[in-house]
């Protein structure tokens, strides 16, 4: 079984690998239900979906009826203004078949203008605070992608007391000095304030760059189990972070198998060798 850890200040003990619900965007319910069996077998008890993840919320709904109170449920809104965000939350609750979610996140809050809109009066954060008061959400988070997002999350935490952050974290990305500096500063703030840190892109190898896509991930992933092992172990080797699984249901068993066997973080030499043999490239510059 995958180990568990305290998910920030929420009081919930979440599996250190969180199911990335983007993998369910375009699958049948039968395929989704087979995925549920994989999650149960490995002890995953935290699901992360989003309003923009195709049919993911619909695919998760039967799981929540079948396995009540088993999962910590997170979803996201990409809307920036309060009214639209409020409407999207109610749509998500309807699609999930629940009366509340554990975590509601402002999705991919990276663009400076959108950032200011969302975190100002009349913005999505206003809808989030109202929803929390109404019991529709318990906790409020923020997510994002790109080379600037660690720095941006630092600004977000200075503007609002978010309960969780989500951002890329892997060995190759952390070789970028600017990203490394801001991720480390963000991690210190999160530790001090008991903000949960979720990470994505653990098994990213490179951008597709015109190659024919063989996976439903937006990046070309590592494929071989030994390579996935090292990438997953490197992320889990940092205490206090959670690893959100890749957006492809066929890769899910390999990631969870690696997580279940985690013992210690690979050395920089091992990770350097992985980058060389897999031709791994940064997703962001």
C-alpha atoms as an extended CHARMM CRD file, in Angstrom:
* protein
*
       285  EXT
         1         1  UNK       CA              0.0000000000        0.0000000000        0.0000000000  PROA      1               0.0000000000
         2         2  UNK       CA              1.1190000000        3.5650000000       -0.6900000000  PROA      2               0.0000000000
         3         3  UNK       CA              2.1110000000        5.3820000000        2.4710000000  PROA      3               0.0000000000
         4         4  UNK       CA              0.0330000000        8.2450000000        3.8540000000  PROA      4               0.0000000000
         5         5  UNK       CA              0.9230000000       11.6360000000        5.2760000000  PROA      5               0.0000000000
         6         6  UNK       CA             -0.9080000000       14.6310000000        6.7380000000  PROA      6               0.0000000000
         7         7  UNK       CA             -2.3530000000       16.7450000000        3.9290000000  PROA      7               0.0000000000
         8         8  UNK       CA             -1.3320000000       20.1280000000        5.2330000000  PROA      8               0.0000000000
         9         9  UNK       CA             -3.6040000000       21.6440000000        7.8590000000  PROA      9               0.0000000000
        10        10  UNK       CA             -6.6810000000       19.6910000000        6.7480000000  PROA      10              0.0000000000
        11        11  UNK       CA             -6.3050000000       16.9020000000        9.2800000000  PROA      11              0.0000000000
        12        12  UNK       CA             -6.6680000000       14.3200000000        6.5020000000  PROA      12              0.0000000000
        13        13  UNK       CA             -4.0720000000       11.5750000000        6.0430000000  PROA      13              0.0000000000
        14        14  UNK       CA             -3.7820000000       11.3600000000        2.2660000000  PROA      14              0.0000000000
        15        15  UNK       CA             -1.9110000000        8.7650000000        0.2590000000  PROA      15              0.0000000000
        16        16  UNK       CA              1.3270000000       10.3620000000       -0.8730000000  PROA      16              0.0000000000
        17        17  UNK       CA              0.3150000000        9.5840000000       -4.4450000000  PROA      17              0.0000000000
        18        18  UNK       CA             -2.8880000000       11.4220000000       -5.3240000000  PROA      18              0.0000000000
        19        19  UNK       CA             -4.9170000000       10.2210000000       -8.2810000000  PROA      19              0.0000000000
        20        20  UNK       CA             -4.6910000000       12.7670000000      -11.1000000000  PROA      20              0.0000000000
        21        21  UNK       CA             -8.2010000000       12.7210000000      -12.5180000000  PROA      21              0.0000000000
        22        22  UNK       CA             -7.1850000000       14.2270000000      -15.8570000000  PROA      22              0.0000000000
        23        23  UNK       CA             -6.5640000000       10.5990000000      -16.8260000000  PROA      23              0.0000000000
        24        24  UNK       CA            -10.3440000000       10.0970000000      -16.8950000000  PROA      24              0.0000000000
        25        25  UNK       CA            -11.0920000000       12.9580000000      -19.2860000000  PROA      25              0.0000000000
        26        26  UNK       CA            -11.9070000000       10.7590000000      -22.2850000000  PROA      26              0.0000000000
        27        27  UNK       CA            -12.3960000000        7.2030000000      -21.0480000000  PROA      27              0.0000000000
        28        28  UNK       CA            -15.4630000000        5.0150000000      -20.7670000000  PROA      28              0.0000000000
        29        29  UNK       CA            -17.0640000000        4.2890000000      -17.4220000000  PROA      29              0.0000000000
        30        30  UNK       CA            -15.8600000000        0.6770000000      -17.6820000000  PROA      30              0.0000000000
        31        31  UNK       CA            -12.2780000000        1.8700000000      -18.0610000000  PROA      31              0.0000000000
        32        32  UNK       CA            -12.7480000000        4.2970000000      -15.1940000000  PROA      32              0.0000000000
        33        33  UNK       CA            -14.1100000000        1.5420000000      -12.9700000000  PROA      33              0.0000000000
        34        34  UNK       CA            -11.0800000000       -0.6250000000      -13.7250000000  PROA      34              0.0000000000
        35        35  UNK       CA             -8.9600000000        2.3360000000      -12.6790000000  PROA      35              0.0000000000
        36        36  UNK       CA            -10.8300000000        2.4780000000       -9.3830000000  PROA      36              0.0000000000
        37        37  UNK       CA             -9.7890000000       -1.0920000000       -8.6750000000  PROA      37              0.0000000000
        38        38  UNK       CA             -6.1550000000       -0.0960000000       -9.2080000000  PROA      38              0.0000000000
        39        39  UNK       CA             -6.5180000000        2.7900000000       -6.7610000000  PROA      39              0.0000000000
        40        40  UNK       CA             -8.1500000000        0.6070000000       -4.1230000000  PROA      40              0.0000000000
        41        41  UNK       CA             -5.5010000000       -2.0600000000       -4.5180000000  PROA      41              0.0000000000
        42        42  UNK       CA             -2.7450000000        0.4620000000       -3.7930000000  PROA      42              0.0000000000
        43        43  UNK       CA             -4.5750000000        2.3360000000       -1.0420000000  PROA      43              0.0000000000
        44        44  UNK       CA             -4.9900000000        5.6580000000       -2.8470000000  PROA      44              0.0000000000
        45        45  UNK       CA             -7.5340000000        7.7090000000       -0.9010000000  PROA      45              0.0000000000
        46        46  UNK       CA             -7.3240000000       11.1460000000       -2.5390000000  PROA      46              0.0000000000
        47        47  UNK       CA             -8.7510000000       12.0800000000       -5.9670000000  PROA      47              0.0000000000
        48        48  UNK       CA             -8.0000000000       15.3120000000       -7.8230000000  PROA      48              0.0000000000
        49        49  UNK       CA            -10.2640000000       16.2910000000      -10.7280000000  PROA      49              0.0000000000
        50        50  UNK       CA            -11.3100000000       19.5620000000      -12.3610000000  PROA      50              0.0000000000
        51        51  UNK       CA            -14.2990000000       21.0660000000      -14.1160000000  PROA      51              0.0000000000
        52        52  UNK       CA            -12.1800000000       21.2500000000      -17.2780000000  PROA      52              0.0000000000
        53        53  UNK       CA            -11.1310000000       17.5850000000      -17.2470000000  PROA      53              0.0000000000
        54        54  UNK       CA            -13.6790000000       16.4020000000      -19.7890000000  PROA      54              0.0000000000
        55        55  UNK       CA            -15.8810000000       13.7100000000      -18.2450000000  PROA      55              0.0000000000
        56        56  UNK       CA            -13.6420000000       13.0900000000      -15.2250000000  PROA      56              0.0000000000
        57        57  UNK       CA            -16.1230000000       14.3710000000      -12.6440000000  PROA      57              0.0000000000
        58        58  UNK       CA            -18.8520000000       12.2160000000      -14.1750000000  PROA      58              0.0000000000
        59        59  UNK       CA            -16.6000000000        9.1530000000      -14.1580000000  PROA      59              0.0000000000
        60        60  UNK       CA            -15.7180000000        9.6400000000      -10.4800000000  PROA      60              0.0000000000
        61        61  UNK       CA            -19.3530000000       10.0420000000       -9.3390000000  PROA      61              0.0000000000
        62        62  UNK       CA            -20.1660000000        6.2780000000       -9.3010000000  PROA      62              0.0000000000
        63        63  UNK       CA            -16.9970000000        5.6360000000       -7.2860000000  PROA      63              0.0000000000
        64        64  UNK       CA            -18.1660000000        8.0090000000       -4.5800000000  PROA      64              0.0000000000
        65        65  UNK       CA            -21.4860000000        6.1950000000       -4.3010000000  PROA      65              0.0000000000
        66        66  UNK       CA            -19.8230000000        2.7990000000       -4.2490000000  PROA      66              0.0000000000
        67        67  UNK       CA            -17.0840000000        3.7930000000       -1.7790000000  PROA      67              0.0000000000
        68        68  UNK       CA            -18.6190000000        6.4770000000        0.4860000000  PROA      68              0.0000000000
        69        69  UNK       CA            -16.2090000000        8.3860000000        2.7210000000  PROA      69              0.0000000000
        70        70  UNK       CA            -13.1780000000        6.5920000000        1.2810000000  PROA      70              0.0000000000
        71        71  UNK       CA            -11.7710000000        9.4680000000       -0.7700000000  PROA      71              0.0000000000
        72        72  UNK       CA            -10.6710000000       13.0280000000       -0.1250000000  PROA      72              0.0000000000
        73        73  UNK       CA            -12.2370000000       14.8000000000       -3.1260000000  PROA      73              0.0000000000
        74        74  UNK       CA            -10.6550000000       17.7900000000       -4.8270000000  PROA      74              0.0000000000
        75        75  UNK       CA            -11.8340000000       19.6340000000       -7.9030000000  PROA      75              0.0000000000
        76        76  UNK       CA            -10.9630000000       22.9270000000       -9.5890000000  PROA      76              0.0000000000
        77        77  UNK       CA            -12.4200000000       25.9400000000      -11.3340000000  PROA      77              0.0000000000
        78        78  UNK       CA            -10.8210000000       27.7950000000      -14.2070000000  PROA      78              0.0000000000
        79        79  UNK       CA            -13.2050000000       30.7220000000      -13.8650000000  PROA      79              0.0000000000
        80        80  UNK       CA            -11.8140000000       34.0170000000      -12.5750000000  PROA      80              0.0000000000
        81        81  UNK       CA            -14.9290000000       35.9930000000      -11.6380000000  PROA      81              0.0000000000
        82        82  UNK       CA            -17.0970000000       35.1300000000       -8.6380000000  PROA      82              0.0000000000
        83        83  UNK       CA            -20.3800000000       34.5080000000      -10.4470000000  PROA      83              0.0000000000
        84        84  UNK       CA            -18.9200000000       32.2050000000      -13.0810000000  PROA      84              0.0000000000
        85        85  UNK       CA            -16.8260000000       30.3620000000      -10.4930000000  PROA      85              0.0000000000
        86        86  UNK       CA            -19.8660000000       29.8920000000       -8.2670000000  PROA      86              0.0000000000
        87        87  UNK       CA            -21.8140000000       28.4160000000      -11.1770000000  PROA      87              0.0000000000
        88        88  UNK       CA            -18.9490000000       26.1060000000      -12.0600000000  PROA      88              0.0000000000
        89        89  UNK       CA            -18.7290000000       24.8380000000       -8.4800000000  PROA      89              0.0000000000
        90        90  UNK       CA            -22.4150000000       23.9240000000       -8.4600000000  PROA      90              0.0000000000
        91        91  UNK       CA            -21.9710000000       22.1670000000      -11.7970000000  PROA      91              0.0000000000
        92        92  UNK       CA            -19.0390000000       20.2010000000      -10.3520000000  PROA      92              0.0000000000
        93        93  UNK       CA            -21.0560000000       19.1880000000       -7.2890000000  PROA      93              0.0000000000
        94        94  UNK       CA            -23.8860000000       18.0050000000       -9.5400000000  PROA      94              0.0000000000
        95        95  UNK       CA            -21.5420000000       16.0470000000      -11.7880000000  PROA      95              0.0000000000
        96        96  UNK       CA            -19.7730000000       14.4560000000       -8.8260000000  PROA      96              0.0000000000
        97        97  UNK       CA            -23.0950000000       13.6760000000       -7.1380000000  PROA      97              0.0000000000
        98        98  UNK       CA            -22.0340000000       15.2080000000       -3.8030000000  PROA      98              0.0000000000
        99        99  UNK       CA            -23.1590000000       18.0730000000       -1.6050000000  PROA      99              0.0000000000
       100       100  UNK       CA            -19.6180000000       19.3100000000       -0.9340000000  PROA      100             0.0000000000
       101       101  UNK       CA            -15.9830000000       18.7200000000       -1.8550000000  PROA      101             0.0000000000
       102       102  UNK       CA            -13.0000000000       18.6280000000        0.4560000000  PROA      102             0.0000000000
       103       103  UNK       CA            -10.8140000000       20.9170000000       -1.6430000000  PROA      103             0.0000000000
       104       104  UNK       CA            -11.7230000000       23.4590000000       -4.3140000000  PROA      104             0.0000000000
       105       105  UNK       CA             -8.8140000000       24.9320000000       -6.2440000000  PROA      105             0.0000000000
       106       106  UNK       CA             -8.3290000000       27.9580000000       -8.4650000000  PROA      106             0.0000000000
       107       107  UNK       CA             -7.0180000000       26.1790000000      -11.5480000000  PROA      107             0.0000000000
       108       108  UNK       CA             -3.8340000000       27.2480000000      -13.3720000000  PROA      108             0.0000000000
       109       109  UNK       CA             -3.7190000000       30.6910000000      -11.8080000000  PROA      109             0.0000000000
       110       110  UNK       CA             -0.6790000000       31.9600000000      -13.6920000000  PROA      110             0.0000000000
       111       111  UNK       CA             -1.6020000000       34.8270000000      -16.0280000000  PROA      111             0.0000000000
       112       112  UNK       CA             -1.0100000000       38.1390000000      -14.1860000000  PROA      112             0.0000000000
       113       113  UNK       CA             -4.2780000000       39.7350000000      -15.2630000000  PROA      113             0.0000000000
       114       114  UNK       CA             -6.3110000000       36.6190000000      -14.4620000000  PROA      114             0.0000000000
       115       115  UNK       CA             -4.4470000000       36.3310000000      -11.1610000000  PROA      115             0.0000000000
       116       116  UNK       CA             -5.4350000000       39.8460000000      -10.1250000000  PROA      116             0.0000000000
       117       117  UNK       CA             -9.0400000000       39.3360000000      -11.2310000000  PROA      117             0.0000000000
       118       118  UNK       CA             -9.4090000000       36.0550000000       -9.3660000000  PROA      118             0.0000000000
       119       119  UNK       CA             -7.8880000000       37.3290000000       -6.1120000000  PROA      119             0.0000000000
       120       120  UNK       CA             -9.6360000000       40.7130000000       -6.0230000000  PROA      120             0.0000000000
       121       121  UNK       CA            -13.1400000000       41.5960000000       -4.7550000000  PROA      121             0.0000000000
       122       122  UNK       CA            -15.6520000000       40.0730000000       -7.1420000000  PROA      122             0.0000000000
       123       123  UNK       CA            -13.1560000000       37.3980000000       -8.1320000000  PROA      123             0.0000000000
       124       124  UNK       CA            -13.2020000000       33.6250000000       -7.8410000000  PROA      124             0.0000000000
       125       125  UNK       CA            -11.6650000000       33.7960000000       -4.3770000000  PROA      125             0.0000000000
       126       126  UNK       CA            -14.7980000000       35.5580000000       -3.1780000000  PROA      126             0.0000000000
       127       127  UNK       CA            -16.9000000000       32.6480000000       -4.4260000000  PROA      127             0.0000000000
       128       128  UNK       CA            -14.5070000000       30.2180000000       -2.7160000000  PROA      128             0.0000000000
       129       129  UNK       CA            -14.8150000000       31.9660000000        0.6410000000  PROA      129             0.0000000000
       130       130  UNK       CA            -18.6040000000       32.0470000000        0.3370000000  PROA      130             0.0000000000
       131       131  UNK       CA            -18.6640000000       28.3560000000       -0.5630000000  PROA      131             0.0000000000
       132       132  UNK       CA            -16.5210000000       27.5570000000        2.4660000000  PROA      132             0.0000000000
       133       133  UNK       CA            -18.8970000000       29.4510000000        4.7250000000  PROA      133             0.0000000000
       134       134  UNK       CA            -21.8260000000       27.5530000000        3.1820000000  PROA      134             0.0000000000
       135       135  UNK       CA            -20.1730000000       24.1650000000        3.6910000000  PROA      135             0.0000000000
       136       136  UNK       CA            -19.8780000000       23.4850000000       -0.0350000000  PROA      136             0.0000000000
       137       137  UNK       CA            -16.0790000000       23.2740000000        0.2070000000  PROA      137             0.0000000000
       138       138  UNK       CA            -13.8650000000       22.6350000000        3.2070000000  PROA      138             0.0000000000
       139       139  UNK       CA            -10.5110000000       23.8890000000        1.9420000000  PROA      139             0.0000000000
       140       140  UNK       CA             -9.2690000000       26.2380000000       -0.7820000000  PROA      140             0.0000000000
       141       141  UNK       CA             -6.2290000000       25.6840000000       -2.9990000000  PROA      141             0.0000000000
       142       142  UNK       CA             -4.3950000000       27.1080000000       -5.9980000000  PROA      142             0.0000000000
       143       143  UNK       CA             -2.7240000000       25.3170000000       -8.9110000000  PROA      143             0.0000000000
       144       144  UNK       CA             -0.5080000000       26.2300000000      -11.8260000000  PROA      144             0.0000000000
       145       145  UNK       CA              2.0530000000       25.2970000000      -14.4830000000  PROA      145             0.0000000000
       146       146  UNK       CA              5.0860000000       26.9020000000      -16.0710000000  PROA      146             0.0000000000
       147       147  UNK       CA              8.4920000000       28.2500000000      -15.1320000000  PROA      147             0.0000000000
       148       148  UNK       CA              7.0110000000       31.1900000000      -13.2060000000  PROA      148             0.0000000000
       149       149  UNK       CA              4.4850000000       29.2830000000      -11.1290000000  PROA      149             0.0000000000
       150       150  UNK       CA              6.5470000000       28.7080000000       -7.9850000000  PROA      150             0.0000000000
       151       151  UNK       CA              7.1570000000       32.4470000000       -7.7680000000  PROA      151             0.0000000000
       152       152  UNK       CA              3.5080000000       33.0930000000       -8.5790000000  PROA      152             0.0000000000
       153       153  UNK       CA              2.3050000000       30.7780000000       -5.8250000000  PROA      153             0.0000000000
       154       154  UNK       CA              4.4530000000       32.7400000000       -3.3830000000  PROA      154             0.0000000000
       155       155  UNK       CA              2.5620000000       35.8640000000       -4.4020000000  PROA      155             0.0000000000
       156       156  UNK       CA             -0.7290000000       34.0050000000       -4.1210000000  PROA      156             0.0000000000
       157       157  UNK       CA              0.0270000000       32.9270000000       -0.5600000000  PROA      157             0.0000000000
       158       158  UNK       CA              0.8790000000       36.5220000000        0.3040000000  PROA      158             0.0000000000
       159       159  UNK       CA             -2.5190000000       37.5990000000       -1.0580000000  PROA      159             0.0000000000
       160       160  UNK       CA             -4.6770000000       34.8030000000        0.4140000000  PROA      160             0.0000000000
       161       161  UNK       CA             -4.1620000000       32.0450000000        2.9790000000  PROA      161             0.0000000000
       162       162  UNK       CA             -4.5720000000       29.0650000000        0.6370000000  PROA      162             0.0000000000
       163       163  UNK       CA             -4.6850000000       25.5900000000        2.1640000000  PROA      163             0.0000000000
       164       164  UNK       CA             -2.8310000000       23.8730000000       -0.6840000000  PROA      164             0.0000000000
       165       165  UNK       CA             -0.6970000000       24.5720000000       -3.7300000000  PROA      165             0.0000000000
       166       166  UNK       CA             -0.0590000000       22.4070000000       -6.7950000000  PROA      166             0.0000000000
       167       167  UNK       CA              2.8510000000       22.8250000000       -9.2170000000  PROA      167             0.0000000000
       168       168  UNK       CA              5.4620000000       20.9210000000      -11.2720000000  PROA      168             0.0000000000
       169       169  UNK       CA              8.2770000000       19.1660000000       -9.4350000000  PROA      169             0.0000000000
       170       170  UNK       CA             10.8150000000       16.8010000000      -10.9330000000  PROA      170             0.0000000000
       171       171  UNK       CA             14.5710000000       16.4660000000      -11.0970000000  PROA      171             0.0000000000
       172       172  UNK       CA             15.1150000000       18.1930000000      -14.4350000000  PROA      172             0.0000000000
       173       173  UNK       CA             12.8710000000       21.1660000000      -13.6070000000  PROA      173             0.0000000000
       174       174  UNK       CA             14.6830000000       21.6900000000      -10.3170000000  PROA      174             0.0000000000
       175       175  UNK       CA             17.9630000000       22.0810000000      -12.2380000000  PROA      175             0.0000000000
       176       176  UNK       CA             16.6390000000       25.4590000000      -13.4340000000  PROA      176             0.0000000000
       177       177  UNK       CA             18.0690000000       27.9680000000      -10.9060000000  PROA      177             0.0000000000
       178       178  UNK       CA             15.1140000000       30.3690000000      -10.9470000000  PROA      178             0.0000000000
       179       179  UNK       CA             12.5760000000       27.5950000000      -10.4740000000  PROA      179             0.0000000000
       180       180  UNK       CA             14.6420000000       25.8650000000       -7.8100000000  PROA      180             0.0000000000
       181       181  UNK       CA             15.0610000000       29.0780000000       -5.8100000000  PROA      181             0.0000000000
       182       182  UNK       CA             11.3590000000       29.8960000000       -5.8480000000  PROA      182             0.0000000000
       183       183  UNK       CA             10.2270000000       26.3210000000       -5.2200000000  PROA      183             0.0000000000
       184       184  UNK       CA             12.4580000000       26.1090000000       -2.1500000000  PROA      184             0.0000000000
       185       185  UNK       CA             11.1740000000       29.4470000000       -0.8400000000  PROA      185             0.0000000000
       186       186  UNK       CA              7.5890000000       28.3600000000       -1.4860000000  PROA      186             0.0000000000
       187       187  UNK       CA              8.1720000000       25.0390000000        0.2610000000  PROA      187             0.0000000000
       188       188  UNK       CA              9.5250000000       26.8330000000        3.3390000000  PROA      188             0.0000000000
       189       189  UNK       CA              6.4520000000       29.0470000000        3.5210000000  PROA      189             0.0000000000
       190       190  UNK       CA              4.1470000000       26.0670000000        3.0710000000  PROA      190             0.0000000000
       191       191  UNK       CA              5.9040000000       24.1530000000        5.8380000000  PROA      191             0.0000000000
       192       192  UNK       CA              5.6300000000       27.1090000000        8.2050000000  PROA      192             0.0000000000
       193       193  UNK       CA              1.9220000000       27.5960000000        7.4710000000  PROA      193             0.0000000000
       194       194  UNK       CA              0.9830000000       23.9180000000        7.0640000000  PROA      194             0.0000000000
       195       195  UNK       CA             -0.0410000000       24.3940000000        3.4400000000  PROA      195             0.0000000000
       196       196  UNK       CA             -0.1970000000       21.1040000000        1.5140000000  PROA      196             0.0000000000
       197       197  UNK       CA              2.1870000000       20.8520000000       -1.4520000000  PROA      197             0.0000000000
       198       198  UNK       CA              0.9900000000       18.7760000000       -4.4180000000  PROA      198             0.0000000000
       199       199  UNK       CA              3.3430000000       18.0970000000       -7.3060000000  PROA      199             0.0000000000
       200       200  UNK       CA              2.7910000000       17.2090000000      -10.9480000000  PROA      200             0.0000000000
       201       201  UNK       CA              4.9170000000       16.1730000000      -13.9450000000  PROA      201             0.0000000000
       202       202  UNK       CA              6.9350000000       13.5940000000      -11.9670000000  PROA      202             0.0000000000
       203       203  UNK       CA              7.4510000000       11.3050000000      -14.9720000000  PROA      203             0.0000000000
       204       204  UNK       CA              7.6690000000       13.9600000000      -17.6890000000  PROA      204             0.0000000000
       205       205  UNK       CA             10.4330000000       13.2520000000      -20.1900000000  PROA      205             0.0000000000
       206       206  UNK       CA             10.0380000000       16.0380000000      -22.7310000000  PROA      206             0.0000000000
       207       207  UNK       CA              7.4710000000       18.0660000000      -24.7180000000  PROA      207             0.0000000000
       208       208  UNK       CA              5.8270000000       16.1630000000      -27.5680000000  PROA      208             0.0000000000
       209       209  UNK       CA              7.2270000000       18.7250000000      -30.0420000000  PROA      209             0.0000000000
       210       210  UNK       CA              5.2520000000       17.4780000000      -33.0080000000  PROA      210             0.0000000000
       211       211  UNK       CA              5.7740000000       13.7930000000      -32.2680000000  PROA      211             0.0000000000
       212       212  UNK       CA              2.7730000000       11.5130000000      -32.6310000000  PROA      212             0.0000000000
       213       213  UNK       CA              1.0980000000       11.2960000000      -29.2390000000  PROA      213             0.0000000000
       214       214  UNK       CA              0.9160000000        7.7920000000      -27.8320000000  PROA      214             0.0000000000
       215       215  UNK       CA             -0.3180000000        8.8260000000      -24.3720000000  PROA      215             0.0000000000
       216       216  UNK       CA             -3.0300000000       11.1340000000      -23.0290000000  PROA      216             0.0000000000
       217       217  UNK       CA             -0.4760000000       13.1680000000      -21.0660000000  PROA      217             0.0000000000
       218       218  UNK       CA              0.2710000000       16.6170000000      -22.5360000000  PROA      218             0.0000000000
       219       219  UNK       CA              3.9900000000       15.8440000000      -22.2370000000  PROA      219             0.0000000000
       220       220  UNK       CA              5.8710000000       12.7690000000      -23.4350000000  PROA      220             0.0000000000
       221       221  UNK       CA              6.2780000000       10.5960000000      -20.3220000000  PROA      221             0.0000000000
       222       222  UNK       CA              8.8810000000        8.1300000000      -19.1770000000  PROA      222             0.0000000000
       223       223  UNK       CA              7.6990000000        4.6270000000      -20.0540000000  PROA      223             0.0000000000
       224       224  UNK       CA             10.0800000000        2.0070000000      -18.6570000000  PROA      224             0.0000000000
       225       225  UNK       CA              9.3610000000        0.8640000000      -15.1180000000  PROA      225             0.0000000000
       226       226  UNK       CA             12.9740000000        1.3800000000      -13.8940000000  PROA      226             0.0000000000
       227       227  UNK       CA             12.8880000000        4.9710000000      -15.1740000000  PROA      227             0.0000000000
       228       228  UNK       CA              9.4820000000        5.6420000000      -13.6270000000  PROA      228             0.0000000000
       229       229  UNK       CA             10.7670000000        4.1570000000      -10.3750000000  PROA      229             0.0000000000
       230       230  UNK       CA             13.6060000000        6.6690000000      -10.1780000000  PROA      230             0.0000000000
       231       231  UNK       CA             11.4300000000        9.6440000000      -11.1110000000  PROA      231             0.0000000000
       232       232  UNK       CA              8.7380000000        8.7460000000       -8.5870000000  PROA      232             0.0000000000
       233       233  UNK       CA             11.2280000000        7.9240000000       -5.8410000000  PROA      233             0.0000000000
       234       234  UNK       CA             12.9960000000       11.2430000000       -6.3790000000  PROA      234             0.0000000000
       235       235  UNK       CA              9.7540000000       13.1670000000       -5.7730000000  PROA      235             0.0000000000
       236       236  UNK       CA              8.6740000000       11.0530000000       -2.8050000000  PROA      236             0.0000000000
       237       237  UNK       CA             12.1610000000       11.4320000000       -1.3750000000  PROA      237             0.0000000000
       238       238  UNK       CA             11.2260000000       14.9670000000       -0.3790000000  PROA      238             0.0000000000
       239       239  UNK       CA              9.2760000000       14.8600000000        2.8700000000  PROA      239             0.0000000000
       240       240  UNK       CA              5.9740000000       16.6810000000        2.9480000000  PROA      240             0.0000000000
       241       241  UNK       CA              5.1350000000       16.6620000000       -0.7640000000  PROA      241             0.0000000000
       242       242  UNK       CA              2.4480000000       14.6900000000       -2.5560000000  PROA      242             0.0000000000
       243       243  UNK       CA              2.7620000000       13.2650000000       -6.0700000000  PROA      243             0.0000000000
       244       244  UNK       CA             -0.2480000000       13.6330000000       -8.3510000000  PROA      244             0.0000000000
       245       245  UNK       CA             -0.2660000000       10.7710000000      -10.8260000000  PROA      245             0.0000000000
       246       246  UNK       CA              0.0890000000       11.2500000000      -14.5850000000  PROA      246             0.0000000000
       247       247  UNK       CA             -2.9010000000       11.8390000000      -16.8360000000  PROA      247             0.0000000000
       248       248  UNK       CA             -2.9170000000        8.3850000000      -18.4440000000  PROA      248             0.0000000000
       249       249  UNK       CA             -4.7120000000        5.3870000000      -16.9220000000  PROA      249             0.0000000000
       250       250  UNK       CA             -2.3230000000        2.8960000000      -18.5270000000  PROA      250             0.0000000000
       251       251  UNK       CA              0.6770000000        4.4910000000      -16.8250000000  PROA      251             0.0000000000
       252       252  UNK       CA             -1.0970000000        4.6470000000      -13.4650000000  PROA      252             0.0000000000
       253       253  UNK       CA             -0.2090000000        1.0940000000      -12.3340000000  PROA      253             0.0000000000
       254       254  UNK       CA              3.4850000000        1.7250000000      -13.0310000000  PROA      254             0.0000000000
       255       255  UNK       CA              3.4920000000        4.9520000000      -11.0070000000  PROA      255             0.0000000000
       256       256  UNK       CA              1.6380000000        3.3790000000       -8.0950000000  PROA      256             0.0000000000
       257       257  UNK       CA              3.8400000000        0.3030000000       -8.1820000000  PROA      257             0.0000000000
       258       258  UNK       CA              6.8860000000        2.5640000000       -7.9030000000  PROA      258             0.0000000000
       259       259  UNK       CA              5.2970000000        4.5630000000       -5.0760000000  PROA      259             0.0000000000
       260       260  UNK       CA              4.4580000000        1.4030000000       -3.1520000000  PROA      260             0.0000000000
       261       261  UNK       CA              8.0830000000        0.2450000000       -3.3330000000  PROA      261             0.0000000000
       262       262  UNK       CA              9.5890000000        3.6170000000       -2.3500000000  PROA      262             0.0000000000
       263       263  UNK       CA             12.3590000000        3.4340000000        0.2340000000  PROA      263             0.0000000000
       264       264  UNK       CA             14.8200000000        6.2480000000       -0.3880000000  PROA      264             0.0000000000
       265       265  UNK       CA             15.5720000000        9.0510000000       -2.8130000000  PROA      265             0.0000000000
       266       266  UNK       CA             17.9330000000        8.2230000000       -5.7120000000  PROA      266             0.0000000000
       267       267  UNK       CA             21.2700000000       10.0160000000       -5.8450000000  PROA      267             0.0000000000
       268       268  UNK       CA             21.9580000000       12.9220000000       -8.1770000000  PROA      268             0.0000000000
       269       269  UNK       CA             24.2560000000       10.5910000000      -10.1360000000  PROA      269             0.0000000000
       270       270  UNK       CA             21.4130000000        8.1130000000      -10.6620000000  PROA      270             0.0000000000
       271       271  UNK       CA             19.0820000000       10.8920000000      -11.7510000000  PROA      271             0.0000000000
       272       272  UNK       CA             21.7070000000       12.3480000000      -14.0750000000  PROA      272             0.0000000000
       273       273  UNK       CA             22.0970000000        8.9560000000      -15.7190000000  PROA      273             0.0000000000
       274       274  UNK       CA             18.3130000000        8.7670000000      -16.1220000000  PROA      274             0.0000000000
       275       275  UNK       CA             18.2280000000       12.1450000000      -17.8500000000  PROA      275             0.0000000000
       276       276  UNK       CA             20.9870000000       11.0870000000      -20.2220000000  PROA      276             0.0000000000
       277       277  UNK       CA             19.5710000000        7.7260000000      -21.2800000000  PROA      277             0.0000000000
       278       278  UNK       CA             15.9910000000        9.0080000000      -21.5750000000  PROA      278             0.0000000000
       279       279  UNK       CA             16.9560000000       12.2810000000      -23.2890000000  PROA      279             0.0000000000
       280       280  UNK       CA             14.8420000000       14.1350000000      -20.7530000000  PROA      280             0.0000000000
       281       281  UNK       CA             14.3310000000       17.8470000000      -21.4310000000  PROA      281             0.0000000000
       282       282  UNK       CA             12.7930000000       20.5870000000      -19.2830000000  PROA      282             0.0000000000
       283       283  UNK       CA              9.1450000000       21.2770000000      -20.0900000000  PROA      283             0.0000000000
       284       284  UNK       CA              9.5910000000       24.9300000000      -19.2100000000  PROA      284             0.0000000000
       285       285  UNK       CA             12.3990000000       27.3960000000      -19.8770000000  PROA      285             0.0000000000
